Amino acid sequence: MAKSEENSIEEHKEEIERELEFSAGYRWQHWIRAISIVVLIGTGFYIAVPFISPVQTAQPDNFLYALFRSWHIIFGFILTYVIFYKSFMFLYGQKYQMERDAIKDVFNIKIWKKQIGYYLLVSKHPKLSGVYNPIQFMAYAGFYVMMFFLILTGFILYVHVYHDGLGGFLYSPMRYFEVAFGGLAMVREIHHIAMWGVILFIVGHIYMAIYNAVFGKEGAIDAIFSGMKWHKKH
């Protein structure tokens, strides 16, 4: 191989560097959260409208509805923990500084214009202050607002089924929020509406992840598995 060709290859290698985008804790909470949301959506649809009939047996112990509700509650607690963990780490975690830095771009009109132009294939991707562009950041902010509504309304519904232990402890404060929301029927409506908001977010999230992976060519989807993303050296 000619020396000029070797130099060209070395220069090309130096143009791109592998960089840690997501920590192990971030990746674990992402996938636990994703699995929990899928289970909660499936069991939630069944609780609202039971679409499977239990197998008829001689013994009255096939409580399919109770089984779905128990799984809904179990994964609801798992999701609650993960959401609070992620929220705390976003606010105080040292490794999450890149996420907090993304707030700067939310107030930058030029970044908004360039980012919208990038999605319309009319401009290049802008240089960002943090790990998220402003559209992503606002979408995630809306997602967490819906999550907190789901958690709060979920606990209100929980205390009306389980009256001992945690249910008994939370009964009085949850009753306050129940009245503030306009009653138990309205709490269920808010719970369902927030769920549909999360479903729409998931559709948009998957679409944008694929879009960025195809057009960004920086390993956007790979990063949520390995944590590593490819960047051009500046």
Backbone torsions as a table, in degrees:
resi	resn	phi	psi	omega
1	MET	NA	136.4	-179.6
2	ALA	-67.7	151.9	-177.9
3	LYS	-63.3	-36.0	179.9
4	SER	-64.1	-36.8	178.9
5	GLU	-68.6	-38.8	178.3
6	GLU	-63.2	-42.0	179.0
7	ASN	-63.7	-38.8	179.4
8	SER	-62.8	-41.8	179.3
9	ILE	-65.2	-42.7	-179.5
10	GLU	-63.7	-39.9	178.9
11	GLU	-65.2	-38.1	179.9
12	HIS	-66.6	-38.2	178.9
13	LYS	-64.6	-37.4	-176.5
14	GLU	-74.5	-15.8	-179.0
15	GLU	-72.2	-24.3	-175.8
16	ILE	-120.8	136.6	178.2
17	GLU	-129.6	149.1	179.0
18	ARG	-92.8	129.6	-174.3
19	GLU	-134.6	143.2	178.3
20	LEU	-71.6	120.3	-179.9
21	GLU	-99.9	-44.1	-177.1
22	PHE	-128.5	131.2	178.7
23	SER	-72.4	168.0	179.2
24	ALA	-61.8	-40.7	178.7
25	GLY	-61.5	-40.4	178.5
26	TYR	-63.8	-44.9	-177.3
27	ARG	-65.9	-41.4	179.4
28	TRP	-63.2	-46.4	-178.0
29	GLN	-67.3	-31.7	178.1
30	HIS	-62.2	-48.0	-176.0
31	TRP	-75.7	-33.8	173.7
32	ILE	-64.3	-41.7	177.8
33	ARG	-63.6	-43.2	-178.8
34	ALA	-63.6	-46.4	179.2
35	ILE	-63.1	-42.2	-179.9
36	SER	-62.0	-42.4	-179.2
37	ILE	-64.2	-42.0	179.0
38	VAL	-61.6	-46.1	179.2
39	VAL	-63.7	-42.6	-178.4
40	LEU	-66.1	-37.7	177.8
41	ILE	-65.2	-47.2	-179.4
42	GLY	-62.1	-49.6	-179.7
43	THR	-69.3	-32.4	178.7
44	GLY	-64.9	-41.0	176.1
45	PHE	-61.0	-39.4	-179.5
46	TYR	-68.8	-41.3	179.7
47	ILE	-62.5	-39.3	179.7
48	ALA	-69.8	-45.8	-180.0
49	VAL	-139.2	95.7	-179.7
50	PRO	-59.6	111.7	-175.1
51	PHE	-105.8	4.1	176.7
52	ILE	-128.4	129.8	178.2
53	SER	-90.8	137.0	178.0
54	PRO	-67.6	152.0	177.9
55	VAL	-67.7	131.9	-179.6
56	GLN	-76.1	125.6	178.1
57	THR	-131.8	169.2	179.6
58	ALA	-71.1	-25.9	-178.9
59	GLN	-97.9	132.8	-178.9
60	PRO	-82.4	60.7	-177.4
61	ASP	-129.0	12.4	-179.7
62	ASN	-98.4	76.0	-176.3
63	PHE	-92.2	79.9	-175.1
64	LEU	-64.6	-40.2	-179.8
65	TYR	-61.5	-43.1	178.5
66	ALA	-64.0	-35.1	178.5
67	LEU	-64.7	-46.8	178.9
68	PHE	-62.2	-41.0	-179.3
69	ARG	-66.3	-38.3	179.2
70	SER	-64.0	-42.4	177.3
71	TRP	-65.9	-35.8	177.5
72	HIS	-62.2	-42.2	-179.4
73	ILE	-70.3	-43.0	-180.0
74	ILE	-58.8	-51.0	-179.0
75	PHE	-72.9	-22.7	174.1
76	GLY	-65.4	-41.5	176.8
77	PHE	-67.6	-38.8	177.9
78	ILE	-62.0	-46.2	-179.8
79	LEU	-64.1	-39.4	178.5
80	THR	-59.0	-45.3	179.5
81	TYR	-62.2	-45.6	-176.6
82	VAL	-65.0	-40.7	179.7
83	ILE	-64.0	-43.6	179.0
84	PHE	-68.5	-37.3	177.3
85	TYR	-61.6	-48.5	-178.8
86	LYS	-64.8	-39.9	179.8
87	SER	-64.2	-42.5	179.3
88	PHE	-64.7	-44.3	-179.1
89	MET	-66.6	-34.9	177.0
90	PHE	-62.2	-39.7	-177.3
91	LEU	-77.9	-36.2	-169.7
92	TYR	-126.0	-14.7	-176.0
93	GLY	-69.5	132.3	-179.9
94	GLN	-65.7	-36.8	-178.2
95	LYS	-76.2	-4.1	-178.4
96	TYR	-104.5	17.1	-179.4
97	GLN	-62.5	-35.3	179.7
98	MET	-63.4	-30.1	176.2
99	GLU	-72.2	-42.4	179.0
100	ARG	-66.3	-32.7	179.1
101	ASP	-63.2	-24.3	-178.7
102	ALA	-65.6	-18.1	179.4
103	ILE	-61.6	-33.1	-178.3
104	LYS	-57.6	-41.9	-175.5
105	ASP	-72.4	-19.0	178.5
106	VAL	-63.1	-30.0	-178.0
107	PHE	-99.8	13.8	180.0
108	ASN	-109.3	106.2	-176.5
109	ILE	-62.4	-36.8	-178.9
110	LYS	-63.0	-40.5	178.7
111	ILE	-64.8	-40.5	177.4
112	TRP	-58.9	-46.7	-178.3
113	LYS	-63.3	-45.5	-179.9
114	LYS	-65.8	-37.6	-179.0
115	GLN	-68.3	-42.5	176.3
116	ILE	-63.6	-41.2	177.3
117	GLY	-62.4	-36.0	177.8
118	TYR	-64.0	-43.8	178.9
119	TYR	-68.3	-24.2	177.0
120	LEU	-91.3	4.3	177.5
121	LEU	63.8	31.4	179.6
122	VAL	-116.4	-4.1	178.1
123	SER	-151.9	167.0	179.9
124	LYS	-80.1	161.8	179.0
125	HIS	-67.7	131.1	-179.3
126	PRO	-72.4	157.9	174.5
127	LYS	-78.9	123.6	-173.2
128	LEU	-100.4	154.4	177.2
129	SER	-78.8	-30.2	-178.0
130	GLY	-130.0	-161.2	-175.1
131	VAL	-82.4	-19.2	-178.8
132	TYR	-113.9	145.5	169.5
133	ASN	-81.5	165.2	-174.4
134	PRO	-60.2	-33.4	178.6
135	ILE	-67.9	-43.5	176.6
136	GLN	-61.2	-44.3	-176.3
137	PHE	-62.5	-44.1	-179.3
138	MET	-67.9	-34.5	176.6
139	ALA	-65.2	-42.7	177.8
140	TYR	-66.2	-38.2	178.1
141	ALA	-61.8	-44.1	176.9
142	GLY	-63.6	-37.8	178.5
143	PHE	-60.9	-44.2	-178.2
144	TYR	-71.3	-31.6	174.0
145	VAL	-61.5	-45.7	178.4
146	MET	-64.8	-37.1	178.6
147	MET	-62.0	-43.4	-179.3
148	PHE	-68.3	-34.0	173.7
149	PHE	-65.5	-41.4	177.8
150	LEU	-62.9	-42.4	-179.9
151	ILE	-65.2	-46.9	-178.4
152	LEU	-64.0	-48.9	179.5
153	THR	-67.0	-32.0	177.0
154	GLY	-64.1	-40.6	177.7
155	PHE	-68.1	-35.1	176.4
156	ILE	-61.4	-43.9	178.0
157	LEU	-68.4	-34.0	-178.3
158	TYR	-63.3	-44.5	-175.4
159	VAL	-69.2	-15.0	177.4
160	HIS	-86.3	-4.6	178.2
161	VAL	-112.0	-41.1	-177.8
162	TYR	-114.0	112.9	-171.5
163	HIS	-101.2	-6.2	179.3
164	ASP	-108.6	169.1	176.7
165	GLY	60.6	-129.1	-178.4
166	LEU	-61.8	-38.3	178.4
167	GLY	-59.8	-42.8	178.1
168	GLY	-67.7	-37.4	-179.9
169	PHE	-65.8	-38.1	-176.3
170	LEU	-91.6	-3.6	-172.1
171	TYR	-58.5	-51.4	-176.6
172	SER	-62.8	-50.7	178.9
173	PRO	-64.4	-34.3	179.5
174	MET	-70.5	-31.1	176.0
175	ARG	-64.3	-35.6	177.3
176	TYR	-61.0	-48.3	180.0
177	PHE	-67.3	-33.9	178.0
178	GLU	-59.4	-46.0	177.8
179	VAL	-65.3	-41.2	-179.8
180	ALA	-62.0	-33.6	179.7
181	PHE	-82.1	-9.7	176.7
182	GLY	102.4	17.2	177.4
183	GLY	110.5	168.8	-173.7
184	LEU	-66.3	-36.3	179.1
185	ALA	-63.0	-41.0	178.8
186	MET	-69.2	-34.0	176.4
187	VAL	-60.3	-43.2	177.8
188	ARG	-62.8	-40.4	179.4
189	GLU	-63.2	-44.3	178.9
190	ILE	-62.8	-40.9	178.5
191	HIS	-59.8	-44.8	-179.0
192	HIS	-69.3	-42.4	-179.5
193	ILE	-62.9	-42.9	178.3
194	ALA	-63.0	-36.4	177.7
195	MET	-62.4	-43.4	179.0
196	TRP	-66.1	-33.6	174.6
197	GLY	-62.3	-40.8	178.3
198	VAL	-66.1	-39.8	178.3
199	ILE	-60.9	-44.5	178.3
200	LEU	-64.0	-38.2	177.5
201	PHE	-62.1	-43.1	-178.7
202	ILE	-60.9	-43.1	179.1
203	VAL	-60.8	-47.6	179.3
204	GLY	-66.0	-37.7	-179.4
205	HIS	-63.2	-46.0	179.9
206	ILE	-65.4	-42.7	179.9
207	TYR	-60.6	-47.3	-177.4
208	MET	-69.7	-32.3	177.2
209	ALA	-64.1	-43.2	178.2
210	ILE	-67.0	-41.3	179.5
211	TYR	-59.0	-49.6	-179.0
212	ASN	-65.9	-32.6	178.5
213	ALA	-68.4	-37.6	-177.1
214	VAL	-76.2	-48.3	-174.0
215	PHE	-92.4	-26.0	179.5
216	GLY	-80.5	-33.0	178.8
217	LYS	52.5	42.4	179.1
218	GLU	-121.7	12.4	180.0
219	GLY	74.3	40.0	-175.8
220	ALA	-60.6	-42.9	-179.7
221	ILE	-76.7	-38.1	178.8
222	ASP	-59.4	-31.9	-174.1
223	ALA	-63.0	-30.7	-178.7
224	ILE	-77.2	-10.7	174.6
225	PHE	-99.3	-50.6	-175.7
226	SER	-94.9	-22.2	-175.9
227	GLY	89.2	-12.9	-174.4
228	MET	-101.0	143.5	177.3
229	LYS	-134.2	153.4	-177.9
230	TRP	-99.4	133.3	179.0
231	HIS	-132.0	149.3	172.8
232	LYS	-76.6	139.3	177.9
233	LYS	-71.9	139.0	178.9
234	HIS	-102.5	NA	NA
